[in-house]
Amino acid sequence: MAEKDKRVKGRKKIQLTTFVRKELPAGGFSLMQFISRDLSEGGIYISTDDLSLFDLGEEISIIVDQNREQLFEGQAVVVRSARIFESTEAITESGFGLMFKGDNPAFTAMVTDQLSKAPEV
């Protein structure tokens, strides 16, 4: 039986260049680039084959590139990791679901703007 989808916000298929800044235990940080698969008011799904990059519950900083015009920074929590298989057992999608913390009004406004321009998933 499939796990019930707990996401309550409508998702839209939006591909945005998304940078994740992860603090390193020894100090400093790592900056990684991803492409989003979908976006909602509550969060973003970023695609990657490496599911060892983040831990569930980890808090990270994200920077989203809005059409190469402006960068928006916000905070997020890793709430989901997923690897989706086809019937042929080939991996078709893998990545992380990030839940926005909603602490930056400019970031929230950018998300609302992007969602207003895209069709439902």
N, CA, C and O atoms as CSV, one atom per row, in Angstrom:
chain,resi,resn,atom,element,x,y,z
A,1,MET,N,N,0.840,-1.164,0.000
A,1,MET,CA,C,0.000,0.000,0.000
A,1,MET,C,C,0.894,1.239,0.000
A,1,MET,O,O,1.861,1.312,0.758
A,2,ALA,N,N,0.570,2.203,-0.846
A,2,ALA,CA,C,1.367,3.418,-0.961
A,2,ALA,C,C,1.161,4.308,0.256
A,2,ALA,O,O,0.086,4.338,0.855
A,3,GLU,N,N,2.212,5.027,0.603
A,3,GLU,CA,C,2.125,5.964,1.711
A,3,GLU,C,C,1.231,7.131,1.302
A,3,GLU,O,O,1.329,7.631,0.182
A,4,LYS,N,N,0.362,7.560,2.211
A,4,LYS,CA,C,-0.542,8.662,1.919
A,4,LYS,C,C,0.258,9.943,1.726
A,4,LYS,O,O,1.172,10.242,2.494
A,5,ASP,N,N,-0.101,10.693,0.686
A,5,ASP,CA,C,0.551,11.954,0.395
A,5,ASP,C,C,0.067,12.993,1.400
A,5,ASP,O,O,-1.119,13.323,1.422
A,6,LYS,N,N,0.963,13.509,2.225
A,6,LYS,CA,C,0.603,14.453,3.275
A,6,LYS,C,C,0.661,15.901,2.807
A,6,LYS,O,O,0.327,16.807,3.571
A,7,ARG,N,N,1.074,16.134,1.578
A,7,ARG,CA,C,1.177,17.493,1.079
A,7,ARG,C,C,-0.213,18.056,0.843
A,7,ARG,O,O,-1.052,17.405,0.220
A,8,VAL,N,N,-0.460,19.259,1.337
A,8,VAL,CA,C,-1.794,19.846,1.235
A,8,VAL,C,C,-1.850,21.015,0.262
A,8,VAL,O,O,-2.946,21.419,-0.128
A,9,LYS,N,N,-0.751,21.558,-0.132
A,9,LYS,CA,C,-0.720,22.680,-1.064
A,9,LYS,C,C,-0.652,22.145,-2.496
A,9,LYS,O,O,0.058,21.177,-2.767
A,10,GLY,N,N,-1.390,22.775,-3.407
A,10,GLY,CA,C,-1.367,22.378,-4.811
A,10,GLY,C,C,0.001,22.622,-5.427
A,10,GLY,O,O,0.571,23.705,-5.298
A,11,ARG,N,N,0.517,21.606,-6.096
A,11,ARG,CA,C,1.827,21.712,-6.730
A,11,ARG,C,C,1.671,22.043,-8.206
A,11,ARG,O,O,0.707,21.640,-8.857
A,12,LYS,N,N,2.642,22.785,-8.712
A,12,LYS,CA,C,2.687,23.090,-10.137
A,12,LYS,C,C,4.071,22.749,-10.656
A,12,LYS,O,O,5.078,22.943,-9.974
A,13,LYS,N,N,4.099,22.234,-11.885
A,13,LYS,CA,C,5.366,21.840,-12.496
A,13,LYS,C,C,6.100,23.111,-12.927
A,13,LYS,O,O,5.759,23.742,-13.927
A,14,ILE,N,N,7.107,23.460,-12.150
A,14,ILE,CA,C,7.895,24.662,-12.412
A,14,ILE,C,C,9.364,24.295,-12.237
A,14,ILE,O,O,9.770,23.779,-11.196
A,15,GLN,N,N,10.145,24.565,-13.264
A,15,GLN,CA,C,11.570,24.286,-13.181
A,15,GLN,C,C,12.312,25.593,-12.908
A,15,GLN,O,O,12.330,26.508,-13.731
A,16,LEU,N,N,12.918,25.647,-11.730
A,16,LEU,CA,C,13.698,26.809,-11.315
A,16,LEU,C,C,15.082,26.344,-10.901
A,16,LEU,O,O,15.230,25.302,-10.262
A,17,THR,N,N,16.087,27.113,-11.261
A,17,THR,CA,C,17.421,26.826,-10.756
A,17,THR,C,C,17.409,27.146,-9.268
A,17,THR,O,O,17.061,28.256,-8.865
A,18,THR,N,N,17.790,26.171,-8.460
A,18,THR,CA,C,17.728,26.296,-7.007
A,18,THR,C,C,19.088,25.939,-6.417
A,18,THR,O,O,19.626,24.861,-6.672
A,19,PHE,N,N,19.623,26.840,-5.640
A,19,PHE,CA,C,20.888,26.607,-4.953
A,19,PHE,C,C,20.586,26.296,-3.498
A,19,PHE,O,O,19.727,26.928,-2.884
A,20,VAL,N,N,21.289,25.331,-2.957
A,20,VAL,CA,C,21.142,24.978,-1.543
A,20,VAL,C,C,22.477,25.232,-0.861
A,20,VAL,O,O,23.527,24.767,-1.305
A,21,ARG,N,N,22.403,25.983,0.231
A,21,ARG,CA,C,23.598,26.244,1.037
A,21,ARG,C,C,23.490,25.401,2.297
A,21,ARG,O,O,22.586,25.579,3.113
A,22,LYS,N,N,24.439,24.476,2.434
A,22,LYS,CA,C,24.448,23.559,3.569
A,22,LYS,C,C,25.653,23.878,4.446
A,22,LYS,O,O,26.793,23.896,3.980
A,23,GLU,N,N,25.380,24.129,5.729
A,23,GLU,CA,C,26.458,24.399,6.675
A,23,GLU,C,C,27.255,23.113,6.913
A,23,GLU,O,O,26.682,22.031,7.042
A,24,LEU,N,N,28.570,23.246,6.967
A,24,LEU,CA,C,29.442,22.096,7.190
A,24,LEU,C,C,29.827,22.010,8.670
A,24,LEU,O,O,29.990,23.039,9.326
A,25,PRO,N,N,29.973,20.783,9.202
A,25,PRO,CA,C,30.296,20.617,10.623
A,25,PRO,C,C,31.587,21.322,11.048
A,25,PRO,O,O,31.680,21.808,12.175
A,26,ALA,N,N,32.569,21.380,10.169
A,26,ALA,CA,C,33.858,21.987,10.511
A,26,ALA,C,C,33.870,23.492,10.263
A,26,ALA,O,O,34.913,24.134,10.390
A,27,GLY,N,N,32.720,24.055,9.911
A,27,GLY,CA,C,32.643,25.475,9.583
A,27,GLY,C,C,32.566,25.674,8.081
A,27,GLY,O,O,32.915,24.780,7.310
A,28,GLY,N,N,32.119,26.821,7.678
A,28,GLY,CA,C,31.944,27.093,6.262
A,28,GLY,C,C,30.669,26.449,5.751
A,28,GLY,O,O,29.823,26.010,6.530
A,29,PHE,N,N,30.540,26.398,4.430
A,29,PHE,CA,C,29.336,25.811,3.841
A,29,PHE,C,C,29.643,25.249,2.462
A,29,PHE,O,O,30.677,25.542,1.862
A,30,SER,N,N,28.723,24.440,1.984
A,30,SER,CA,C,28.771,23.877,0.641
A,30,SER,C,C,27.600,24.469,-0.130
A,30,SER,O,O,26.491,24.543,0.400
A,31,LEU,N,N,27.824,24.892,-1.371
A,31,LEU,CA,C,26.766,25.439,-2.209
A,31,LEU,C,C,26.535,24.487,-3.371
A,31,LEU,O,O,27.449,24.210,-4.148
A,32,MET,N,N,25.300,23.982,-3.489
A,32,MET,CA,C,24.968,22.994,-4.517
A,32,MET,C,C,23.847,23.529,-5.398
A,32,MET,O,O,22.972,24.249,-4.919
A,33,GLN,N,N,23.868,23.181,-6.686
A,33,GLN,CA,C,22.864,23.647,-7.633
A,33,GLN,C,C,21.962,22.498,-8.071
A,33,GLN,O,O,22.436,21.400,-8.364
A,34,PHE,N,N,20.644,22.765,-8.111
A,34,PHE,CA,C,19.643,21.786,-8.519
A,34,PHE,C,C,18.632,22.452,-9.449
A,34,PHE,O,O,18.604,23.675,-9.581
A,35,ILE,N,N,17.812,21.636,-10.082
A,35,ILE,CA,C,16.661,22.115,-10.833
A,35,ILE,C,C,15.424,21.586,-10.125
A,35,ILE,O,O,15.355,20.408,-9.774
A,36,SER,N,N,14.451,22.460,-9.918
A,36,SER,CA,C,13.223,22.012,-9.258
A,36,SER,C,C,12.360,21.224,-10.231
A,36,SER,O,O,12.409,21.437,-11.442
A,37,ARG,N,N,11.572,20.313,-9.681
A,37,ARG,CA,C,10.595,19.561,-10.466
A,37,ARG,C,C,9.222,20.192,-10.326
A,37,ARG,O,O,8.482,20.317,-11.302
A,38,ASP,N,N,8.884,20.592,-9.097
A,38,ASP,CA,C,7.615,21.267,-8.887
A,38,ASP,C,C,7.712,22.207,-7.694
A,38,ASP,O,O,8.662,22.172,-6.913
A,39,LEU,N,N,6.685,23.052,-7.588
A,39,LEU,CA,C,6.667,24.112,-6.593
A,39,LEU,C,C,5.257,24.249,-6.047
A,39,LEU,O,O,4.286,24.052,-6.777
A,40,SER,N,N,5.136,24.584,-4.775
A,40,SER,CA,C,3.846,24.897,-4.164
A,40,SER,C,C,4.068,26.029,-3.174
A,40,SER,O,O,5.207,26.431,-2.937
A,41,GLU,N,N,3.001,26.541,-2.599
A,41,GLU,CA,C,3.138,27.583,-1.581
A,41,GLU,C,C,3.929,27.062,-0.378
A,41,GLU,O,O,4.583,27.830,0.328
A,42,GLY,N,N,3.860,25.755,-0.158
A,42,GLY,CA,C,4.500,25.174,1.014
A,42,GLY,C,C,5.915,24.694,0.816
A,42,GLY,O,O,6.635,24.503,1.797
A,43,GLY,N,N,6.352,24.487,-0.443
A,43,GLY,CA,C,7.690,23.961,-0.631
A,43,GLY,C,C,8.061,23.724,-2.079
A,43,GLY,O,O,7.337,24.105,-2.999
A,44,ILE,N,N,9.206,23.084,-2.260
A,44,ILE,CA,C,9.762,22.827,-3.585
A,44,ILE,C,C,10.362,21.427,-3.593
A,44,ILE,O,O,10.868,20.958,-2.574
A,45,TYR,N,N,10.307,20.764,-4.738
A,45,TYR,CA,C,10.933,19.453,-4.910
A,45,TYR,C,C,12.125,19.650,-5.827
A,45,TYR,O,O,11.973,20.122,-6.954
A,46,ILE,N,N,13.322,19.287,-5.348
A,46,ILE,CA,C,14.526,19.405,-6.168
A,46,ILE,C,C,14.984,18.021,-6.599
A,46,ILE,O,O,14.950,17.069,-5.820
A,47,SER,N,N,15.410,17.926,-7.842
A,47,SER,CA,C,15.833,16.641,-8.402
A,47,SER,C,C,17.324,16.414,-8.199
A,47,SER,O,O,18.143,17.306,-8.420
A,48,THR,N,N,17.657,15.190,-7.771
A,48,THR,CA,C,19.050,14.751,-7.660
A,48,THR,C,C,19.070,13.233,-7.543
A,48,THR,O,O,18.137,12.633,-7.009
A,49,ASP,N,N,20.125,12.623,-8.038
A,49,ASP,CA,C,20.287,11.177,-7.899
A,49,ASP,C,C,20.896,10.800,-6.558
A,49,ASP,O,O,20.776,9.653,-6.126
A,50,ASP,N,N,21.551,11.751,-5.893
A,50,ASP,CA,C,22.271,11.475,-4.651
A,50,ASP,C,C,21.393,11.791,-3.432
A,50,ASP,O,O,21.296,12.944,-3.011
A,51,LEU,N,N,20.767,10.771,-2.881
A,51,LEU,CA,C,19.894,10.963,-1.729
A,51,LEU,C,C,20.660,10.966,-0.401
A,51,LEU,O,O,20.052,10.953,0.669
A,52,SER,N,N,21.987,10.984,-0.474
A,52,SER,CA,C,22.782,11.066,0.753
A,52,SER,C,C,23.159,12.510,1.092
A,52,SER,O,O,23.815,12.748,2.106
A,53,LEU,N,N,22.762,13.463,0.272
A,53,LEU,CA,C,23.172,14.854,0.466
A,53,LEU,C,C,22.585,15.500,1.713
A,53,LEU,O,O,23.250,16.295,2.378
A,54,PHE,N,N,21.325,15.156,2.035
A,54,PHE,CA,C,20.626,15.803,3.147
A,54,PHE,C,C,19.950,14.757,4.017
A,54,PHE,O,O,19.631,13.659,3.561
A,55,ASP,N,N,19.738,15.115,5.272
A,55,ASP,CA,C,18.999,14.274,6.202
A,55,ASP,C,C,17.593,14.833,6.369
A,55,ASP,O,O,17.391,16.046,6.315
A,56,LEU,N,N,16.626,13.952,6.571
A,56,LEU,CA,C,15.274,14.421,6.861
A,56,LEU,C,C,15.310,15.265,8.127
A,56,LEU,O,O,15.952,14.893,9.109
A,57,GLY,N,N,14.625,16.392,8.103
A,57,GLY,CA,C,14.600,17.302,9.237
A,57,GLY,C,C,15.709,18.343,9.214
A,57,GLY,O,O,15.709,19.269,10.025
A,58,GLU,N,N,16.643,18.201,8.301
A,58,GLU,CA,C,17.754,19.150,8.212
A,58,GLU,C,C,17.259,20.512,7.729
A,58,GLU,O,O,16.469,20.593,6.788
A,59,GLU,N,N,17.725,21.575,8.373
A,59,GLU,CA,C,17.380,22.930,7.961
A,59,GLU,C,C,18.475,23.461,7.050
A,59,GLU,O,O,19.663,23.351,7.352
A,60,ILE,N,N,18.051,24.044,5.919
A,60,ILE,CA,C,18.998,24.529,4.917
A,60,ILE,C,C,18.545,25.892,4.407
A,60,ILE,O,O,17.391,26.287,4.576
A,61,SER,N,N,19.474,26.595,3.785
A,61,SER,CA,C,19.159,27.850,3.101
A,61,SER,C,C,19.020,27.540,1.620
A,61,SER,O,O,19.805,26.773,1.063
A,62,ILE,N,N,18.023,28.137,0.986
A,62,ILE,CA,C,17.856,27.946,-0.454
A,62,ILE,C,C,17.852,29.307,-1.141
A,62,ILE,O,O,17.374,30.301,-0.595
A,63,ILE,N,N,18.390,29.319,-2.336
A,63,ILE,CA,C,18.418,30.514,-3.165
A,63,ILE,C,C,17.808,30.116,-4.501
A,63,ILE,O,O,18.302,29.209,-5.171
A,64,VAL,N,N,16.739,30.793,-4.884
A,64,VAL,CA,C,16.030,30.463,-6.114
A,64,VAL,C,C,16.278,31.567,-7.141
A,64,VAL,O,O,16.142,32.755,-6.848
A,65,ASP,N,N,16.642,31.145,-8.344
A,65,ASP,CA,C,16.891,32.062,-9.456
A,65,ASP,C,C,15.588,32.230,-10.231
A,65,ASP,O,O,15.110,31.296,-10.876
A,66,GLN,N,N,15.021,33.433,-10.159
A,66,GLN,CA,C,13.769,33.696,-10.869
A,66,GLN,C,C,14.089,34.213,-12.269
A,66,GLN,O,O,14.367,35.396,-12.464
A,67,ASN,N,N,14.043,33.307,-13.229
A,67,ASN,CA,C,14.217,33.638,-14.648
A,67,ASN,C,C,15.491,34.431,-14.941
A,67,ASN,O,O,15.501,35.288,-15.825
A,68,ARG,N,N,16.541,34.152,-14.218
A,68,ARG,CA,C,17.828,34.825,-14.386
A,68,ARG,C,C,17.725,36.343,-14.220
A,68,ARG,O,O,18.561,37.092,-14.726
A,69,GLU,N,N,16.684,36.785,-13.502
A,69,GLU,CA,C,16.489,38.210,-13.272
A,69,GLU,C,C,16.845,38.617,-11.849
A,69,GLU,O,O,17.408,39.688,-11.622
A,70,GLN,N,N,16.512,37.749,-10.889
A,70,GLN,CA,C,16.713,38.088,-9.495
A,70,GLN,C,C,16.831,36.806,-8.670
A,70,GLN,O,O,16.196,35.797,-8.977
A,71,LEU,N,N,17.654,36.858,-7.618
A,71,LEU,CA,C,17.803,35.735,-6.706
A,71,LEU,C,C,17.002,36.018,-5.441
A,71,LEU,O,O,16.985,37.142,-4.940
A,72,PHE,N,N,16.335,34.974,-4.932
A,72,PHE,CA,C,15.556,35.082,-3.705
A,72,PHE,C,C,16.047,34.032,-2.727
A,72,PHE,O,O,16.193,32.863,-3.084
A,73,GLU,N,N,16.303,34.449,-1.485
A,73,GLU,CA,C,16.814,33.525,-0.484
A,73,GLU,C,C,15.767,33.263,0.588
A,73,GLU,O,O,15.077,34.177,1.040
A,74,GLY,N,N,15.662,32.003,0.985
A,74,GLY,CA,C,14.740,31.610,2.038
A,74,GLY,C,C,15.292,30.428,2.810
A,74,GLY,O,O,16.352,29.894,2.486
A,75,GLN,N,N,14.563,30.030,3.826
A,75,GLN,CA,C,14.955,28.896,4.659
A,75,GLN,C,C,13.974,27.752,4.401
A,75,GLN,O,O,12.798,27.981,4.121
A,76,ALA,N,N,14.473,26.525,4.500
A,76,ALA,CA,C,13.637,25.352,4.268
A,76,ALA,C,C,14.093,24.205,5.155
A,76,ALA,O,O,15.199,24.204,5.695
A,77,VAL,N,N,13.204,23.229,5.286
A,77,VAL,CA,C,13.479,22.004,6.025
A,77,VAL,C,C,13.306,20.835,5.062
A,77,VAL,O,O,12.338,20.799,4.302
A,78,VAL,N,N,14.226,19.886,5.085
A,78,VAL,CA,C,14.117,18.688,4.245
A,78,VAL,C,C,13.048,17.789,4.875
A,78,VAL,O,O,13.215,17.304,5.994
A,79,VAL,N,N,11.946,17.572,4.143
A,79,VAL,CA,C,10.839,16.792,4.694
A,79,VAL,C,C,10.572,15.493,3.938
A,79,VAL,O,O,9.762,14.675,4.373
A,80,ARG,N,N,11.245,15.304,2.818
A,80,ARG,CA,C,10.966,14.114,2.021
A,80,ARG,C,C,12.160,13.791,1.147
A,80,ARG,O,O,12.788,14.684,0.578
A,81,SER,N,N,12.467,12.515,1.044
A,81,SER,CA,C,13.405,12.057,0.021
A,81,SER,C,C,12.679,10.954,-0.731
A,81,SER,O,O,11.973,10.142,-0.132
A,82,ALA,N,N,12.854,10.927,-2.037
A,82,ALA,CA,C,12.079,9.976,-2.840
A,82,ALA,C,C,12.895,9.469,-4.014
A,82,ALA,O,O,13.704,10.190,-4.597
A,83,ARG,N,N,12.658,8.215,-4.339
A,83,ARG,CA,C,13.212,7.601,-5.539
A,83,ARG,C,C,12.054,6.865,-6.193
A,83,ARG,O,O,11.507,5.927,-5.611
A,84,ILE,N,N,11.677,7.276,-7.388
A,84,ILE,CA,C,10.506,6.733,-8.083
A,84,ILE,C,C,10.982,5.801,-9.197
A,84,ILE,O,O,11.874,6.142,-9.973
A,85,PHE,N,N,10.369,4.620,-9.257
A,85,PHE,CA,C,10.750,3.621,-10.246
A,85,PHE,C,C,9.620,3.390,-11.239
A,85,PHE,O,O,8.444,3.489,-10.890
A,86,GLU,N,N,9.990,3.081,-12.486
A,86,GLU,CA,C,9.020,2.647,-13.485
A,86,GLU,C,C,8.776,1.153,-13.306
A,86,GLU,O,O,9.441,0.500,-12.502
A,87,SER,N,N,7.834,0.627,-14.050
A,87,SER,CA,C,7.561,-0.808,-13.970
A,87,SER,C,C,8.755,-1.638,-14.442
A,87,SER,O,O,8.867,-2.815,-14.098
A,88,THR,N,N,9.641,-1.034,-15.222
A,88,THR,CA,C,10.829,-1.740,-15.699
A,88,THR,C,C,11.960,-1.687,-14.683
A,88,THR,O,O,13.076,-2.125,-14.965
A,89,GLU,N,N,11.669,-1.147,-13.494
A,89,GLU,CA,C,12.619,-0.988,-12.402
A,89,GLU,C,C,13.695,0.047,-12.696
A,89,GLU,O,O,14.704,0.112,-11.994
A,90,ALA,N,N,13.487,0.859,-13.734
A,90,ALA,CA,C,14.412,1.953,-14.004
A,90,ALA,C,C,14.012,3.150,-13.140
A,90,ALA,O,O,12.826,3.434,-12.972
A,91,ILE,N,N,15.001,3.841,-12.600
A,91,ILE,CA,C,14.715,5.030,-11.804
A,91,ILE,C,C,14.285,6.143,-12.753
A,91,ILE,O,O,14.978,6.447,-13.723
A,92,THR,N,N,13.141,6.743,-12.466
A,92,THR,CA,C,12.664,7.827,-13.315
A,92,THR,C,C,12.817,9.190,-12.655
A,92,THR,O,O,12.902,10.207,-13.343
A,93,GLU,N,N,12.851,9.217,-11.344
A,93,GLU,CA,C,12.955,10.488,-10.633
A,93,GLU,C,C,13.468,10.231,-9.232
A,93,GLU,O,O,13.097,9.244,-8.596
A,94,SER,N,N,14.319,11.120,-8.754
A,94,SER,CA,C,14.721,11.066,-7.357
A,94,SER,C,C,15.073,12.473,-6.914
A,94,SER,O,O,15.487,13.308,-7.717
A,95,GLY,N,N,14.903,12.723,-5.623
A,95,GLY,CA,C,15.218,14.040,-5.116
A,95,GLY,C,C,14.674,14.265,-3.720
A,95,GLY,O,O,14.368,13.320,-2.992
A,96,PHE,N,N,14.558,15.541,-3.358
A,96,PHE,CA,C,14.151,15.939,-2.015
A,96,PHE,C,C,12.991,16.913,-2.052
A,96,PHE,O,O,12.922,17.792,-2.910
A,97,GLY,N,N,12.077,16.739,-1.102
A,97,GLY,CA,C,11.022,17.707,-0.869
A,97,GLY,C,C,11.472,18.643,0.241
A,97,GLY,O,O,11.847,18.200,1.326
A,98,LEU,N,N,11.432,19.938,-0.039
A,98,LEU,CA,C,11.844,20.951,0.927
A,98,LEU,C,C,10.634,21.789,1.320
A,98,LEU,O,O,9.931,22.305,0.451
A,99,MET,N,N,10.387,21.927,2.606
A,99,MET,CA,C,9.270,22.729,3.091
A,99,MET,C,C,9.790,24.116,3.467
A,99,MET,O,O,10.732,24.245,4.249
A,100,PHE,N,N,9.161,25.157,2.898
A,100,PHE,CA,C,9.560,26.520,3.209
A,100,PHE,C,C,9.220,26.860,4.647
A,100,PHE,O,O,8.205,26.414,5.183
A,101,LYS,N,N,10.086,27.660,5.268
A,101,LYS,CA,C,9.831,28.108,6.635
A,101,LYS,C,C,9.014,29.402,6.650
A,101,LYS,O,O,8.508,29.790,7.703
A,102,GLY,N,N,8.876,30.073,5.508
A,102,GLY,CA,C,8.001,31.230,5.391
A,102,GLY,C,C,8.440,32.452,6.160
A,102,GLY,O,O,7.602,33.245,6.589
A,103,ASP,N,N,9.746,32.624,6.344
A,103,ASP,CA,C,10.228,33.732,7.149
A,103,ASP,C,C,10.755,34.910,6.328
A,103,ASP,O,O,11.357,35.827,6.886
A,104,ASN,N,N,10.534,34.896,5.004
A,104,ASN,CA,C,11.020,35.974,4.147
A,104,ASN,C,C,9.889,36.408,3.216
A,104,ASN,O,O,9.564,35.678,2.279
A,105,PRO,N,N,9.277,37.580,3.446
A,105,PRO,CA,C,8.147,38.028,2.619
A,105,PRO,C,C,8.478,38.140,1.130
A,105,PRO,O,O,7.630,37.822,0.297
A,106,ALA,N,N,9.685,38.584,0.771
A,106,ALA,CA,C,10.053,38.694,-0.640
A,106,ALA,C,C,10.124,37.311,-1.289
A,106,ALA,O,O,9.711,37.142,-2.436
A,107,PHE,N,N,10.640,36.333,-0.566
A,107,PHE,CA,C,10.713,34.965,-1.080
A,107,PHE,C,C,9.299,34.408,-1.280
A,107,PHE,O,O,9.005,33.801,-2.310
A,108,THR,N,N,8.435,34.619,-0.295
A,108,THR,CA,C,7.042,34.152,-0.380
A,108,THR,C,C,6.327,34.798,-1.566
A,108,THR,O,O,5.571,34.129,-2.270
A,109,ALA,N,N,6.557,36.083,-1.789
A,109,ALA,CA,C,5.930,36.787,-2.922
A,109,ALA,C,C,6.420,36.220,-4.255
A,109,ALA,O,O,5.635,36.103,-5.195
A,110,MET,N,N,7.713,35.865,-4.351
A,110,MET,CA,C,8.247,35.269,-5.566
A,110,MET,C,C,7.588,33.924,-5.847
A,110,MET,O,O,7.252,33.626,-6.993
A,111,VAL,N,N,7.400,33.110,-4.809
A,111,VAL,CA,C,6.749,31.806,-4.977
A,111,VAL,C,C,5.317,32.005,-5.478
A,111,VAL,O,O,4.886,31.325,-6.410
A,112,THR,N,N,4.592,32.918,-4.873
A,112,THR,CA,C,3.205,33.201,-5.282
A,112,THR,C,C,3.167,33.656,-6.741
A,112,THR,O,O,2.284,33.243,-7.492
A,113,ASP,N,N,4.104,34.493,-7.142
A,113,ASP,CA,C,4.173,34.977,-8.525
A,113,ASP,C,C,4.427,33.817,-9.483
A,113,ASP,O,O,3.765,33.710,-10.516
A,114,GLN,N,N,5.377,32.953,-9.149
A,114,GLN,CA,C,5.689,31.804,-10.034
A,114,GLN,C,C,4.469,30.885,-10.163
A,114,GLN,O,O,4.170,30.397,-11.254
A,115,LEU,N,N,3.768,30.651,-9.053
A,115,LEU,CA,C,2.612,29.759,-9.094
A,115,LEU,C,C,1.467,30.342,-9.911
A,115,LEU,O,O,0.710,29.597,-10.535
A,116,SER,N,N,1.333,31.658,-9.915
A,116,SER,CA,C,0.238,32.285,-10.667
A,116,SER,C,C,0.420,32.150,-12.176
A,116,SER,O,O,-0.538,32.318,-12.931
A,117,LYS,N,N,1.636,31.850,-12.620
A,117,LYS,CA,C,1.952,31.771,-14.043
A,117,LYS,C,C,1.965,30.355,-14.609
A,117,LYS,O,O,2.114,30.183,-15.819
A,118,ALA,N,N,1.814,29.336,-13.762
A,118,ALA,CA,C,1.999,27.950,-14.222
A,118,ALA,C,C,0.723,27.118,-14.044
A,118,ALA,O,O,-0.058,27.363,-13.125
A,119,PRO,N,N,0.513,26.112,-14.948
A,119,PRO,CA,C,-0.651,25.217,-14.795
A,119,PRO,C,C,-0.447,24.221,-13.668
A,119,PRO,O,O,0.688,23.972,-13.262
A,120,GLU,N,N,-1.535,23.646,-13.153
A,120,GLU,CA,C,-1.482,22.622,-12.095
A,120,GLU,C,C,-0.761,21.381,-12.607
A,120,GLU,O,O,-0.800,21.087,-13.802
A,121,VAL,N,N,-0.092,20.640,-11.691
A,121,VAL,CA,C,0.568,19.382,-12.018
A,121,VAL,C,C,-0.488,18.306,-12.151
A,121,VAL,O,O,-0.162,17.152,-12.426
